[in-house]
Amino acid sequence: MMKSPSFPATLAGAAVLALAPLVGLAKESPRPQPAPTKAWDQAAVTGLAQQLAQAADQLYSAYFDMPGSAGQVGSGDAVDASRLENDLQVLQEMTHGLAGALKKGRNRVQTTPQFEDIGEKARDARVLAAFLFEESPVIDRAEAARKIWMQLQPYYGVPEPKE
């Protein structure tokens, strides 16, 4: 005669079956990475990252040179202006961090998360800048920085974040 499992054992078995798909997902990469289209060139990538950091500095400076920057835009836009200021400051720090890591010899695998984060933060800043300013040196500088990021993209194989 077969003995039926106890209630706690049945509950534990059901939990294992219910959670099995979630456990399997935890092992998968959250973002499949396309393959880079350019062979890794440490010197070239480091140079481009340094250019990107300089472009982020120029972008931050252009923002503060704009009339209406630093929360002085119309009262309804003060929060967005402050958010943009914060995004630009974080972007500056991130790009300098990437350039420094590459200068120290970090490779593609080690710096890909930084590169992805920069792309996402830059996208956020571009969208917000376009909302606040129709045409401005800020938008021009953001586009110049984006072009440098796009020159780095083939070394990483990371797609540009969607706007």
Order of alpha helices (4+ residues) and beta strands (2+ residues): alpha-alpha-alpha-alpha-alpha
